Every structure is written in C-alpha cells, then in structure tokens.
Amino acid sequence: MYSISVPVFSAMLKSLSAILEAGEKNALERNIDPGVFLNARLAPDMFTLTRQVQIATDHAKNAPFRLAGHEAPKFEDNEASFADLLARIAKIQELLAGFKPEDIDGSQDRAIVVKLPRRELNFTGFDYLQRFAIPNFYFHVTTAYSILRHNGVPVGKVMYLGG
C-alpha cells in the first residue's frame, strides 16, 4: 500500500512543481499576468488551475493519513500565486516524507470513510486508494497540466512524467 501511494504522489508532485514553475516563467516571458494562468480553466464549469492544484495536493495529503488511520491536516486553500502553490506542494512533500511503509502497509482492509458535502463514501483501504485517491489525484494533476498547455506553456509529456 505504501509503495503504490506515497512514492507515486511524491514523484508526481515533483512533476507538478516543475510544470507550475514552467507556467510562471512562461507568463513572465510573455508579459502575461500570472493570475491569468492561475484563474484559467479548460471549460466554464471546471475548476481553475489554482483549485486543480489544491485538490490534487489534498488527495496526495489525505490518502496516506487515512490509510494510516490518522486525521490529515487541513489547509486553508488560500493560495493566490505560483509561489503559494509551490509552497503548498512543498508542505505536502514534507508530510509525505514523514510516512514509512509500516505506517501504511496492511491498510488494504481498513475502513475508509470520505465525507462529501452531499454524501458519504465508504471504502476498504485498497479500494479507496485504487478507485478514489489515485484516480482523483491524477485527474487534477493532468487537468492542471492541460490548463497550462492549453494556454501555450511549453510543457510536454516528458515534464509530466518527471523526465
């Protein structure tokens, strides 16, 4: 359970940081207010880049805490700049570095309850990780990448994959 969660989240968060750094650099090079990218979205009914990053990092943060049977720290979701988003990712990376395999391994049968505004989801640890946390994490990382790419930031698959 550890090997398919913490190292995966850590690697992709490193890639997400590089993508965000490329976005900020590109905005400055093109004399675009960075807020344009931070508030960009792929469709009117989708979240902004900033919110995509917040949600992705929440999944990376919440998963190991839930699997370990602990309450995850809550963040204010008040990031307003690329620097703020990068600092948030760095905080998540620090939290992830505090987990050891023995904290999470064996949690595949742990009861995980996710409380959403309109309902409650119940999983085993394995189903939570495989069917909820990891897919949602990748969705929001990919959407953040896609927002920047759609806005002309020269990021590509190699950067997304951490190469």
DSSP file (Angstrom, degrees, kcal/mol; ACC not computed):
  #  RESIDUE AA STRUCTURE BP1 BP2  ACC     N-H-->O    O-->H-N    N-H-->O    O-->H-N    TCO  KAPPA ALPHA  PHI   PSI    X-CA   Y-CA   Z-CA
    1    1 A M              0   0    0      0, 0.0     5,-0.2     0, 0.0     4,-0.1   0.000 360.0 360.0 360.0 -38.8    0.0    0.0    0.0
    2    2 A Y    >>  +     0   0    0      1,-0.2     3,-2.0    99,-0.2     4,-0.8   0.955 360.0  52.7 -64.0 -49.3    2.9    2.4    0.8
    3    3 A S  T 34 S+     0   0    0      1,-0.3    -1,-0.2     2,-0.2     5,-0.1   0.741 111.1  46.6 -65.8 -22.5    4.8    1.7   -2.4
    4    4 A I  T 34 S+     0   0    0     -3,-0.1    -1,-0.3     3,-0.1    -2,-0.2   0.324 124.2  30.4 -99.4   9.2    1.7    2.4   -4.6
    5    5 A S  T <> S+     0   0    0     -3,-2.0     4,-3.0    -4,-0.1     5,-0.3   0.572 115.4  37.4-125.0 -77.3    0.9    5.6   -2.8
    6    6 A V  H  X S+     0   0    0     -4,-0.8     4,-2.7     1,-0.2     5,-0.2   0.896 120.4  43.1 -55.9 -51.3    3.5    7.8   -1.1
    7    7 A P  H  > S+     0   0    0      0, 0.0     4,-2.3     0, 0.0    -1,-0.2   0.868 115.6  50.9 -64.5 -32.6    6.3    7.4   -3.7
    8    8 A V  H  > S+     0   0    0     -3,-0.2     4,-2.3     2,-0.2     5,-0.2   0.948 112.5  44.9 -67.2 -48.9    3.8    7.9   -6.5
    9    9 A F  H  X S+     0   0    0     -4,-3.0     4,-2.5     1,-0.2     5,-0.2   0.929 113.6  51.4 -60.0 -44.9    2.3   11.0   -5.0
   10   10 A S  H  X S+     0   0    0     -4,-2.7     4,-1.8    -5,-0.3    -2,-0.2   0.920 110.6  47.3 -60.2 -45.5    5.8   12.4   -4.3
   11   11 A A  H  X S+     0   0    0     -4,-2.3     4,-1.8     1,-0.2    -1,-0.2   0.921 114.5  45.7 -63.8 -44.2    7.1   11.8   -7.8
   12   12 A M  H  X S+     0   0    0     -4,-2.3     4,-2.7     1,-0.2    -1,-0.2   0.839 109.4  55.0 -71.7 -31.4    4.0   13.4   -9.5
   13   13 A L  H  X S+     0   0    0     -4,-2.5     4,-2.3    -5,-0.2    -1,-0.2   0.865 105.7  53.4 -67.3 -34.0    4.1   16.4   -7.1
   14   14 A K  H  X S+     0   0    0     -4,-1.8     4,-1.9    -5,-0.2    -2,-0.2   0.925 111.2  46.1 -62.8 -43.6    7.7   17.0   -8.1
   15   15 A S  H  X S+     0   0    0     -4,-1.8     4,-2.4     2,-0.2    -2,-0.2   0.910 110.0  53.5 -64.0 -42.6    6.5   17.0  -11.8
   16   16 A L  H  X S+     0   0    0     -4,-2.7     4,-2.6     1,-0.2    -2,-0.2   0.892 106.9  52.6 -61.4 -38.9    3.6   19.3  -10.9
   17   17 A S  H  X S+     0   0    0     -4,-2.3     4,-2.7     2,-0.2    -1,-0.2   0.929 109.4  48.6 -60.5 -44.9    6.0   21.7   -9.3
   18   18 A A  H  X S+     0   0    0     -4,-1.9     4,-2.1     1,-0.2    -2,-0.2   0.887 111.2  50.7 -63.0 -38.6    8.1   21.7  -12.5
   19   19 A I  H  X S+     0   0    0     -4,-2.4     4,-2.0     2,-0.2    -2,-0.2   0.916 111.6  47.2 -65.6 -43.7    5.0   22.3  -14.6
   20   20 A L  H  X S+     0   0    0     -4,-2.6     4,-2.6     2,-0.2     5,-0.2   0.899 110.4  52.3 -65.6 -40.2    3.9   25.2  -12.4
   21   21 A E  H  X S+     0   0    0     -4,-2.7     4,-2.4     1,-0.2    -1,-0.2   0.905 109.7  49.7 -60.9 -40.7    7.4   26.7  -12.5
   22   22 A A  H  X S+     0   0    0     -4,-2.1     4,-2.4     2,-0.2    -1,-0.2   0.878 110.0  52.0 -64.3 -37.5    7.3   26.5  -16.3
   23   23 A G  H  X S+     0   0    0     -4,-2.0     4,-2.3     2,-0.2    -2,-0.2   0.926 111.2  45.1 -64.8 -45.5    3.9   28.2  -16.2
   24   24 A E  H  X S+     0   0    0     -4,-2.6     4,-2.3     2,-0.2    -2,-0.2   0.930 114.2  49.2 -64.5 -44.9    5.1   31.1  -14.1
   25   25 A K  H  X S+     0   0    0     -4,-2.4     4,-2.6     1,-0.2    -2,-0.2   0.918 111.7  49.3 -59.7 -44.4    8.2   31.5  -16.2
   26   26 A N  H  X S+     0   0    0     -4,-2.4     4,-2.0     2,-0.2    -1,-0.2   0.896 108.8  52.2 -64.5 -41.0    6.2   31.5  -19.4
   27   27 A A  H  <>S+     0   0    0     -4,-2.3     5,-3.2     1,-0.2    -1,-0.2   0.937 112.5  45.5 -60.0 -46.1    3.7   34.0  -18.1
   28   28 A L  H ><5S+     0   0    0     -4,-2.3     3,-1.2     1,-0.2    -2,-0.2   0.910 111.9  51.1 -65.5 -42.0    6.6   36.4  -17.2
   29   29 A E  H 3<5S+     0   0    0     -4,-2.6    -1,-0.2     1,-0.2    -2,-0.2   0.844 115.2  42.9 -62.3 -33.6    8.4   35.8  -20.5
   30   30 A R  T 3<5S-     0   0    0     -4,-2.0    -1,-0.2    -5,-0.2    -2,-0.2   0.301 112.8-117.8 -96.3   8.6    5.2   36.6  -22.4
   31   31 A N  T < 5 +     0   0    0     -3,-1.2     2,-0.5     1,-0.2    -3,-0.2   0.889  64.2 147.8  54.1  42.9    4.3   39.6  -20.2
   32   32 A I      < -     0   0    0     -5,-3.2    -1,-0.2    -6,-0.2    -2,-0.1  -0.912  58.1-110.0-106.2 132.9    1.1   37.9  -19.1
   33   33 A D    >>  -     0   0    0     -2,-0.5     3,-2.5     1,-0.2     4,-0.6  -0.460  25.4-133.9 -57.5 123.1   -0.2   38.5  -15.6
   34   34 A P  H 3> S+     0   0    0      0, 0.0     4,-2.3     0, 0.0     3,-0.5   0.782 102.6  70.6 -54.2 -26.4    0.4   35.2  -13.8
   35   35 A G  H 3> S+     0   0    0      1,-0.2     4,-1.9     2,-0.2     5,-0.1   0.773  86.9  65.2 -61.4 -25.5   -3.2   35.5  -12.4
   36   36 A V  H <4 S+     0   0    0     -3,-2.5     4,-0.3     2,-0.2    -1,-0.2   0.939 108.2  38.7 -62.1 -45.7   -4.4   34.8  -15.9
   37   37 A F  H >< S+     0   0    0     -4,-0.6     3,-1.2    -3,-0.5    12,-0.4   0.909 113.6  55.1 -70.0 -42.2   -3.0   31.3  -15.8
   38   38 A L  H 3< S+     0   0    0     -4,-2.3    12,-2.1     1,-0.3    13,-0.3   0.815 115.3  39.4 -62.2 -30.2   -3.9   30.8  -12.1
   39   39 A N  T 3< S+     0   0    0     -4,-1.9    -1,-0.3    -5,-0.2    -2,-0.2   0.370  92.5 115.5-100.1   3.1   -7.5   31.6  -12.9
   40   40 A A    <   -     0   0    0     -3,-1.2     9,-1.6    -4,-0.3     2,-0.3  -0.369  40.9-176.8 -73.1 153.5   -7.7   29.7  -16.2
   41   41 A R        -     0   0    0      7,-0.2     7,-0.1   106,-0.1     6,-0.1  -0.963  34.1-126.3-145.1 159.1   -9.9   26.7  -16.7
   42   42 A L  S    S+     0   0    0      5,-0.4    -1,-0.1    -2,-0.3     6,-0.1   0.799  95.6   8.5 -78.8 -28.8  -10.5   24.3  -19.5
   43   43 A A  S >  S-     0   0    0      4,-0.2     3,-2.2    -3,-0.0    -1,-0.2  -0.977  81.8-106.5-148.3 154.8  -14.3   24.8  -19.6
   44   44 A P  T 3  S+     0   0    0      0, 0.0    -1,-0.0     0, 0.0    -2,-0.0   0.788 119.0  49.2 -56.2 -29.5  -16.6   27.3  -17.8
   45   45 A D  T 3  S+     0   0    0      2,-0.1     2,-0.2    -4,-0.0    -3,-0.0   0.273  97.2  89.2 -96.6  13.2  -17.9   24.6  -15.4
   46   46 A M  S <  S-     0   0    0     -3,-2.2     2,-0.0     1,-0.1     0, 0.0  -0.694  83.3 -97.8-104.8 161.3  -14.4   23.3  -14.4
   47   47 A F        -     0   0    0     -2,-0.2    -5,-0.4     1,-0.1    -4,-0.2  -0.317  41.3-103.3 -72.7 159.3  -12.2   24.5  -11.6
   48   48 A T     >  -     0   0    0     -7,-0.1     4,-2.4     1,-0.1    -7,-0.2  -0.213  35.7 -99.2 -73.0 168.5   -9.3   27.0  -12.1
   49   49 A L  H  > S+     0   0    0     -9,-1.6     4,-2.2   -12,-0.4     5,-0.2   0.930 124.5  53.3 -54.0 -47.8   -5.7   26.0  -12.2
   50   50 A T  H  > S+     0   0    0    -12,-2.1     4,-2.2     1,-0.2    -1,-0.2   0.926 110.4  45.7 -56.7 -47.1   -5.3   27.0   -8.6
   51   51 A R  H  > S+     0   0    0    -13,-0.3     4,-2.6     1,-0.2    -1,-0.2   0.860 108.5  56.7 -67.6 -35.0   -8.2   24.9   -7.5
   52   52 A Q  H  X S+     0   0    0     -4,-2.4     4,-2.5     2,-0.2    -1,-0.2   0.922 109.5  46.2 -60.1 -43.5   -6.9   21.9   -9.5
   53   53 A V  H  X S+     0   0    0     -4,-2.2     4,-2.6     2,-0.2     5,-0.2   0.915 111.4  51.8 -66.4 -42.7   -3.6   22.1   -7.7
   54   54 A Q  H  X S+     0   0    0     -4,-2.2     4,-2.0    -5,-0.2    -2,-0.2   0.929 112.9  44.5 -59.5 -45.3   -5.3   22.4   -4.3
   55   55 A I  H  X S+     0   0    0     -4,-2.6     4,-2.2     2,-0.2    -2,-0.2   0.918 112.2  51.6 -68.3 -42.3   -7.5   19.4   -4.9
   56   56 A A  H  X S+     0   0    0     -4,-2.5     4,-2.0     1,-0.2    -2,-0.2   0.937 112.2  46.5 -58.2 -46.2   -4.6   17.3   -6.3
   57   57 A T  H  X S+     0   0    0     -4,-2.6     4,-2.2     1,-0.2    -1,-0.2   0.844 107.9  57.2 -68.5 -31.8   -2.5   18.1   -3.2
   58   58 A D  H  X S+     0   0    0     -4,-2.0     4,-3.4    -5,-0.2     5,-0.3   0.919 107.5  47.7 -62.9 -41.9   -5.4   17.3   -0.9
   59   59 A H  H  X S+     0   0    0     -4,-2.2     4,-2.0     1,-0.2    -2,-0.2   0.916 112.5  48.7 -64.9 -41.3   -5.6   13.8   -2.4
   60   60 A A  H  < S+     0   0    0     -4,-2.0    -1,-0.2    -5,-0.2    -2,-0.2   0.861 118.4  41.4 -65.5 -34.6   -1.9   13.3   -2.0
   61   61 A K  H  X S+     0   0    0     -4,-2.2     4,-1.1    -5,-0.2    -2,-0.2   0.927 116.3  45.9 -76.7 -48.3   -2.1   14.5    1.6
   62   62 A N  H  X S+     0   0    0     -4,-3.4     4,-3.0    -5,-0.2     5,-0.3   0.854 100.8  66.5 -69.1 -36.6   -5.2   12.8    2.7
   63   63 A A  H  X S+     0   0    0     -4,-2.0     4,-2.8    -5,-0.3     5,-0.2   0.935 103.9  40.4 -57.3 -55.0   -4.6    9.3    1.3
   64   64 A P  H  > S+     0   0    0      0, 0.0     4,-2.0     0, 0.0    -1,-0.2   0.885 116.1  51.7 -66.0 -33.7   -1.6    8.3    3.5
   65   65 A F  H  X>S+     0   0    0     -4,-1.1     5,-3.1     2,-0.2     4,-0.5   0.949 112.9  44.7 -64.3 -46.3   -3.2    9.8    6.6
   66   66 A R  H ><5S+     0   0    0     -4,-3.0     3,-1.2     1,-0.2    -1,-0.2   0.925 113.3  50.3 -62.7 -43.8   -6.4    8.0    6.0
   67   67 A L  H 3<5S+     0   0    0     -4,-2.8    -1,-0.2    -5,-0.3    -2,-0.2   0.850 110.5  50.1 -63.8 -32.9   -4.6    4.7    5.2
   68   68 A A  H 3<5S-     0   0    0     -4,-2.0    -1,-0.3    -5,-0.2    -2,-0.2   0.536 119.1-112.9 -81.7  -5.8   -2.6    5.1    8.4
   69   69 A G  T <<5S+     0   0    0     -3,-1.2     2,-0.3    -4,-0.5    -3,-0.2   0.766  76.0 121.6  82.0  26.4   -5.7    5.7   10.4
   70   70 A H      < -     0   0    0     -5,-3.1     2,-0.4    -6,-0.2    -1,-0.3  -0.837  68.4-104.5-121.4 157.9   -5.0    9.4   11.2
   71   71 A E        -     0   0    0     -2,-0.3     3,-0.1    -3,-0.1    -5,-0.0  -0.659  38.2-130.4 -77.9 131.1   -6.7   12.7   10.6
   72   72 A A        -     0   0    0     -2,-0.4   -10,-0.1     1,-0.1    -1,-0.0  -0.567  25.9-103.9 -81.3 146.2   -5.0   14.7    7.9
   73   73 A P        -     0   0    0      0, 0.0     2,-0.4     0, 0.0    -1,-0.1  -0.375  36.0-128.0 -64.7 149.4   -4.1   18.3    8.5
   74   74 A K        -     0   0    0     -3,-0.1     2,-0.3    -2,-0.0    -3,-0.0  -0.808  16.5-151.9-102.4 142.4   -6.4   20.8    6.8
   75   75 A F        -     0   0    0     -2,-0.4   -17,-0.0     1,-0.1    13,-0.0  -0.789  18.9-127.9-110.0 156.3   -5.2   23.6    4.6
   76   76 A E        -     0   0    0     -2,-0.3    -1,-0.1     1,-0.0    -2,-0.0   0.644  28.7-136.7 -79.3 -15.6   -7.0   27.0    4.1
   77   77 A D        +     0   0    0      1,-0.1   -23,-0.0   -23,-0.1    -1,-0.0   0.926  61.6 131.9  57.4  46.6   -7.0   26.8    0.3
   78   78 A N        +     0   0    0      6,-0.1     2,-0.1     2,-0.0    -1,-0.1   0.100  20.2 143.2-114.7  21.2   -6.0   30.5    0.1
   79   79 A E        +     0   0    0      1,-0.1   -25,-0.1     5,-0.1     3,-0.1  -0.415  16.9 170.1 -66.3 134.8   -3.1   30.2   -2.4
   80   80 A A        +     0   0    0     -2,-0.1     2,-0.3     1,-0.1    -1,-0.1   0.292  56.5  37.8-129.7   7.0   -3.1   33.3   -4.7
   81   81 A S  S  > S-     0   0    0      1,-0.1     4,-2.1   -43,-0.1     5,-0.2  -0.947  83.5-104.0-150.2 168.3    0.2   32.9   -6.6
   82   82 A F  H  > S+     0   0    0     -2,-0.3     4,-2.8     1,-0.2     5,-0.2   0.905 122.2  55.5 -62.0 -40.0    2.5   30.4   -8.2
   83   83 A A  H  > S+     0   0    0      1,-0.2     4,-2.2     2,-0.2    -1,-0.2   0.900 106.5  50.5 -60.1 -40.6    4.8   30.7   -5.2
   84   84 A D  H  > S+     0   0    0      2,-0.2     4,-2.2     1,-0.2    -1,-0.2   0.919 111.3  47.6 -62.8 -43.6    1.9   29.9   -2.9
   85   85 A L  H  X S+     0   0    0     -4,-2.1     4,-2.3     1,-0.2    -2,-0.2   0.903 111.9  49.8 -65.4 -40.7    1.0   26.8   -4.9
   86   86 A L  H  X S+     0   0    0     -4,-2.8     4,-2.2     1,-0.2    -1,-0.2   0.881 110.1  51.0 -65.3 -37.2    4.7   25.7   -4.9
   87   87 A A  H  X S+     0   0    0     -4,-2.2     4,-2.2    -5,-0.2    -2,-0.2   0.886 108.5  52.4 -66.2 -38.3    4.9   26.2   -1.1
   88   88 A R  H  X S+     0   0    0     -4,-2.2     4,-2.1     2,-0.2    -2,-0.2   0.934 109.7  48.2 -62.2 -45.3    1.7   24.1   -0.7
   89   89 A I  H  X S+     0   0    0     -4,-2.3     4,-2.7     1,-0.2    -2,-0.2   0.909 109.8  52.8 -61.2 -41.7    3.3   21.3   -2.7
   90   90 A A  H  X S+     0   0    0     -4,-2.2     4,-2.1     1,-0.2    -1,-0.2   0.890 107.9  51.3 -61.7 -39.5    6.5   21.5   -0.7
   91   91 A K  H  X S+     0   0    0     -4,-2.2     4,-2.1     2,-0.2    -1,-0.2   0.906 110.6  48.4 -63.2 -41.1    4.4   21.2    2.5
   92   92 A I  H  X S+     0   0    0     -4,-2.1     4,-2.9     1,-0.2    -2,-0.2   0.916 108.9  53.4 -65.4 -42.1    2.7   18.1    1.2
   93   93 A Q  H  X S+     0   0    0     -4,-2.7     4,-2.2     1,-0.2    -1,-0.2   0.902 108.3  50.6 -59.5 -40.4    6.1   16.7    0.2
   94   94 A E  H  X S+     0   0    0     -4,-2.1     4,-0.7     2,-0.2    -1,-0.2   0.920 111.0  48.4 -62.7 -43.4    7.3   17.2    3.8
   95   95 A L  H >< S+     0   0    0     -4,-2.1     3,-1.0     1,-0.2     4,-0.3   0.925 111.3  49.8 -62.2 -44.3    4.2   15.4    5.1
   96   96 A L  H >< S+     0   0    0     -4,-2.9     3,-1.9     1,-0.3    -1,-0.2   0.879 103.2  60.5 -62.0 -37.8    4.7   12.5    2.7
   97   97 A A  H 3< S+     0   0    0     -4,-2.2    -1,-0.3     1,-0.3    -2,-0.2   0.718  95.5  64.6 -63.6 -19.4    8.4   12.2    3.7
   98   98 A G  T << S+     0   0    0     -3,-1.0     2,-0.3    -4,-0.7    -1,-0.3   0.576  85.5  91.3 -80.3  -8.8    7.2   11.5    7.3
   99   99 A F    <   -     0   0    0     -3,-1.9   -34,-0.0    -4,-0.3     3,-0.0  -0.670  57.2-164.8 -90.7 143.1    5.5    8.3    6.3
  100  100 A K    >>  -     0   0    0     -2,-0.3     3,-1.9     1,-0.1     4,-0.7  -0.843  35.9-106.3-117.5 158.0    7.2    4.9    6.4
  101  101 A P  H >> S+     0   0    0      0, 0.0     4,-3.4     0, 0.0     3,-1.2   0.880 119.1  58.7 -50.9 -41.0    6.0    1.7    4.8
  102  102 A E  H 34 S+     0   0    0      1,-0.3    -3,-0.0     2,-0.2     0, 0.0   0.701  97.3  62.4 -67.2 -16.6    5.0    0.2    8.1
  103  103 A D  H <4 S+     0   0    0     -3,-1.9    -1,-0.3     1,-0.1    -4,-0.0   0.797 122.7  16.6 -72.4 -28.2    2.6    3.2    8.7
  104  104 A I  H X< S+     0   0    0     -3,-1.2     3,-1.7    -4,-0.7    -2,-0.2   0.728  95.4 102.5-119.2 -35.2    0.5    2.3    5.6
  105  105 A D  T 3< S+     0   0    0     -4,-3.4    -5,-0.0     1,-0.3     0, 0.0  -0.287  86.2  31.0 -57.6 138.6    1.3   -1.3    4.6
  106  106 A G  T >  S+     0   0    0      4,-0.0     3,-0.5     0, 0.0    -1,-0.3   0.445  87.0 109.7  90.9   2.3   -1.5   -3.7    5.8
  107  107 A S  G X   +     0   0    0     -3,-1.7     3,-1.5     1,-0.2    18,-0.4   0.366  39.1 105.8 -90.3   6.1   -4.2   -1.0    5.4
  108  108 A Q  G 3  S+     0   0    0      1,-0.3    18,-2.4    17,-0.2    19,-0.4   0.774  87.4  38.4 -60.4 -26.1   -5.9   -2.6    2.4
  109  109 A D  G <  S+     0   0    0     -3,-0.5    -1,-0.3    15,-0.2    -2,-0.1   0.410  87.1 122.3-103.2   1.0   -8.8   -3.7    4.5
  110  110 A R  S <  S-     0   0    0     -3,-1.5    15,-1.0     1,-0.1     2,-0.5  -0.368  70.6-113.2 -62.5 139.6   -9.1   -0.6    6.8
  111  111 A A  E     -A  124   0A   0     13,-0.2     2,-0.5    14,-0.1    13,-0.2  -0.651  35.3-168.2 -75.9 124.4  -12.5    1.0    6.6
  112  112 A I  E     -A  123   0A   0     11,-2.8    11,-2.8    -2,-0.5     2,-0.5  -0.969   4.8-167.9-117.8 126.6  -12.1    4.4    5.0
  113  113 A V  E     -A  122   0A   0     -2,-0.5     2,-0.6     9,-0.2     9,-0.2  -0.968   1.8-166.3-116.7 124.8  -15.0    6.9    5.1
  114  114 A V  E     -A  121   0A   0      7,-2.8     7,-3.1    -2,-0.5     2,-0.7  -0.950  10.6-151.5-111.4 118.5  -14.9   10.0    2.9
  115  115 A K  E     -A  120   0A   0     -2,-0.6     5,-0.2     5,-0.2    -2,-0.0  -0.810  16.8-177.6 -95.4 116.5  -17.4   12.7    3.8
  116  116 A L        -     0   0    0      3,-3.0     3,-0.2    -2,-0.7    -2,-0.0  -0.637  42.6 -99.6-103.3 165.4  -18.5   14.8    0.9
  117  117 A P  S    S+     0   0    0      0, 0.0     3,-0.1     0, 0.0    -1,-0.1   0.855 120.3  24.4 -55.4 -36.5  -20.9   17.7    1.1
  118  118 A R  S    S+     0   0    0      1,-0.1     2,-0.3     0, 0.0    -3,-0.0   0.514 129.8   4.9-110.2  -6.4  -23.9   15.6   -0.1
  119  119 A R        -     0   0    0     -3,-0.2    -3,-3.0     2,-0.0     2,-0.4  -0.976  63.2-112.5-164.7 175.1  -23.0   12.1    0.8
  120  120 A E  E     -A  115   0A   0     -2,-0.3     2,-0.4    -5,-0.2    -5,-0.2  -0.966  22.5-151.4-121.5 135.3  -20.5    9.8    2.4
  121  121 A L  E     -A  114   0A   0     -7,-3.1    -7,-2.8    -2,-0.4     2,-0.5  -0.904   7.2-159.2-109.5 135.9  -18.4    7.2    0.6
  122  122 A N  E     +A  113   0A   0     -2,-0.4     2,-0.3    -9,-0.2    -9,-0.2  -0.957  20.9 158.6-118.4 130.6  -17.3    4.0    2.2
  123  123 A F  E     -A  112   0A   0    -11,-2.8   -11,-2.8    -2,-0.5     2,-0.3  -0.898  41.6-115.2-137.4 163.5  -14.3    2.0    1.0
  124  124 A T  E  >  -A  111   0A   0     -2,-0.3     4,-2.9   -13,-0.2     5,-0.2  -0.649  48.3-103.4 -85.2 163.1  -11.7   -0.5    2.1
  125  125 A G  H  > S+     0   0    0    -15,-1.0     4,-2.4   -18,-0.4   -17,-0.2   0.905 121.9  49.1 -55.1 -43.8   -8.2    0.9    2.1
  126  126 A F  H  > S+     0   0    0    -18,-2.4     4,-3.1     2,-0.2     5,-0.3   0.943 113.3  44.9 -64.3 -48.1   -7.3   -0.8   -1.2
  127  127 A D  H  > S+     0   0    0    -19,-0.4     4,-3.0     1,-0.2     5,-0.5   0.896 112.1  53.5 -64.0 -39.1  -10.5    0.4   -3.0
  128  128 A Y  H  X>S+     0   0    0     -4,-2.9     5,-2.9     2,-0.2     4,-1.5   0.950 115.3  39.7 -57.9 -49.6  -10.1    3.9   -1.6
  129  129 A L  I  <>S+     0   0    0     -4,-2.4     5,-2.1    -5,-0.2    -2,-0.2   0.942 123.6  38.4 -66.8 -47.7   -6.5    4.1   -2.9
  130  130 A Q  I  <5S+     0   0    0     -4,-3.1    -2,-0.2    -5,-0.2    -3,-0.2   0.859 128.6  28.0 -74.4 -37.0   -7.1    2.4   -6.2
  131  131 A R  I  <5S+     0   0    0     -4,-3.0    -3,-0.2    -5,-0.3    -1,-0.2   0.548 134.0  15.7-107.3  -9.3  -10.6    3.7   -7.1
  132  132 A F  I  X5S+     0   0    0     -4,-1.5     4,-2.2    -5,-0.5     5,-0.3   0.650 120.2  40.7-128.0 -63.7  -10.7    7.1   -5.5
  133  133 A A  I  ><S+     0   0    0     -5,-2.9     4,-2.4     2,-0.2    -4,-0.2   0.949 119.3  39.7 -64.4 -53.0   -7.5    8.8   -4.2
  134  134 A I  H  ><S+     0   0    0     -5,-2.1     4,-2.6    -6,-0.3     5,-0.3   0.941 117.3  47.6 -67.5 -47.0   -5.1    7.9   -7.1
  135  135 A P  H  > S+     0   0    0      0, 0.0     4,-2.3     0, 0.0    -1,-0.2   0.920 115.2  46.3 -60.1 -41.3   -7.6    8.5   -9.9
  136  136 A N  H  X S+     0   0    0     -4,-2.2     4,-2.3     2,-0.2     5,-0.2   0.913 111.5  52.2 -65.8 -41.7   -8.7   11.8   -8.5
  137  137 A F  H  X S+     0   0    0     -4,-2.4     4,-2.3    -5,-0.3     5,-0.2   0.953 112.9  43.7 -57.5 -51.8   -5.1   12.8   -7.9
  138  138 A Y  H  X S+     0   0    0     -4,-2.6     4,-2.8     1,-0.2     5,-0.3   0.881 110.4  56.5 -63.8 -38.1   -4.1   12.1  -11.5
  139  139 A F  H  X S+     0   0    0     -4,-2.3     4,-2.3    -5,-0.3    -1,-0.2   0.942 112.0  41.2 -57.7 -48.1   -7.2   13.7  -12.8
  140  140 A H  H  X S+     0   0    0     -4,-2.3     4,-2.1     2,-0.2    -2,-0.2   0.853 115.1  49.8 -75.1 -34.1   -6.4   17.0  -11.1
  141  141 A V  H  X S+     0   0    0     -4,-2.3     4,-2.5    -5,-0.2    -1,-0.2   0.939 114.0  46.8 -64.4 -45.8   -2.7   16.9  -11.9
  142  142 A T  H  X S+     0   0    0     -4,-2.8     4,-2.8    -5,-0.2    -2,-0.2   0.887 111.5  50.8 -63.8 -39.4   -3.4   16.2  -15.5
  143  143 A T  H  X S+     0   0    0     -4,-2.3     4,-2.4    -5,-0.3    -1,-0.2   0.902 109.3  50.5 -67.2 -39.6   -6.0   19.0  -15.6
  144  144 A A  H  X S+     0   0    0     -4,-2.1     4,-1.9     2,-0.2    -2,-0.2   0.944 112.8  47.3 -60.4 -47.2   -3.6   21.5  -14.1
  145  145 A Y  H  X S+     0   0    0     -4,-2.5     4,-2.7     1,-0.2    -2,-0.2   0.936 112.1  50.4 -56.0 -48.1   -1.0   20.4  -16.8
  146  146 A S  H  X S+     0   0    0     -4,-2.8     4,-2.9     1,-0.2    -1,-0.2   0.852 105.5  55.7 -64.9 -36.2   -3.7   20.7  -19.5
  147  147 A I  H  X S+     0   0    0     -4,-2.4     4,-1.2     2,-0.2    -1,-0.2   0.943 112.5  42.4 -61.0 -46.7   -4.7   24.2  -18.5
  148  148 A L  H  <>S+     0   0    0     -4,-1.9     5,-2.4     2,-0.2     3,-0.3   0.924 115.3  49.1 -67.5 -43.0   -1.2   25.5  -18.8
  149  149 A R  H ><5S+     0   0    0     -4,-2.7     3,-1.8     1,-0.2    -2,-0.2   0.912 108.6  54.0 -61.2 -42.6   -0.6   23.6  -22.1
  150  150 A H  H 3<5S+     0   0    0     -4,-2.9    -1,-0.2     1,-0.3    -2,-0.2   0.794 105.5  55.2 -61.2 -28.8   -3.8   24.9  -23.5
  151  151 A N  T 3<5S-     0   0    0     -4,-1.2    -1,-0.3    -3,-0.3    -2,-0.2   0.232 127.6 -97.3 -91.7  13.9   -2.6   28.4  -22.6
  152  152 A G  T < 5S+     0   0    0     -3,-1.8    -3,-0.2     1,-0.3    -2,-0.1   0.542  70.2 150.9  89.8   7.6    0.6   27.9  -24.6
  153  153 A V      < -     0   0    0     -5,-2.4     2,-2.5    -6,-0.2    -1,-0.3  -0.601  52.0-123.6 -74.2 128.9    3.0   27.0  -21.9
  154  154 A P        +     0   0    0      0, 0.0     2,-0.3     0, 0.0    -1,-0.1  -0.388  61.2 135.7 -78.5  70.7    5.7   24.7  -23.5
  155  155 A V        +     0   0    0     -2,-2.5     2,-0.3   -10,-0.1    -3,-0.1  -0.819  28.4 179.7-109.1 155.8    5.2   21.7  -21.2
  156  156 A G     >  -     0   0    0     -2,-0.3     4,-2.3     1,-0.0     3,-0.2  -0.807  45.2 -79.2-145.1-175.1    5.1   18.2  -22.5
  157  157 A K  H  > S+     0   0    0     -2,-0.3     4,-2.6     1,-0.2     6,-0.2   0.859 122.2  57.8 -60.4 -39.1    4.8   14.5  -21.6
  158  158 A V  H  4>S+     0   0    0      1,-0.2     5,-3.2     2,-0.2     4,-0.3   0.917 109.5  44.7 -60.9 -43.3    8.4   14.3  -20.6
  159  159 A M  H >45S+     0   0    0      4,-0.2     3,-1.2    -3,-0.2    -1,-0.2   0.915 112.1  52.8 -66.9 -41.9    7.9   17.0  -18.0
  160  160 A Y  H 3<5S+     0   0    0     -4,-2.3    -2,-0.2     1,-0.3    -1,-0.2   0.894 110.5  47.5 -58.9 -40.9    4.7   15.5  -16.8
  161  161 A L  T 3<5S-     0   0    0     -4,-2.6    -1,-0.3    -5,-0.2    -2,-0.2   0.455 121.0-108.9 -83.4  -0.2    6.4   12.1  -16.3
  162  162 A G  T < 5       0   0    0     -3,-1.2    -3,-0.2    -4,-0.3    -2,-0.1   0.658 360.0 360.0  87.8  16.0    9.2   13.8  -14.4
  163  163 A G      <       0   0    0     -5,-3.2    -4,-0.2    -6,-0.2    -5,-0.1   0.460 360.0 360.0 -89.1 360.0   11.9   13.4  -17.1
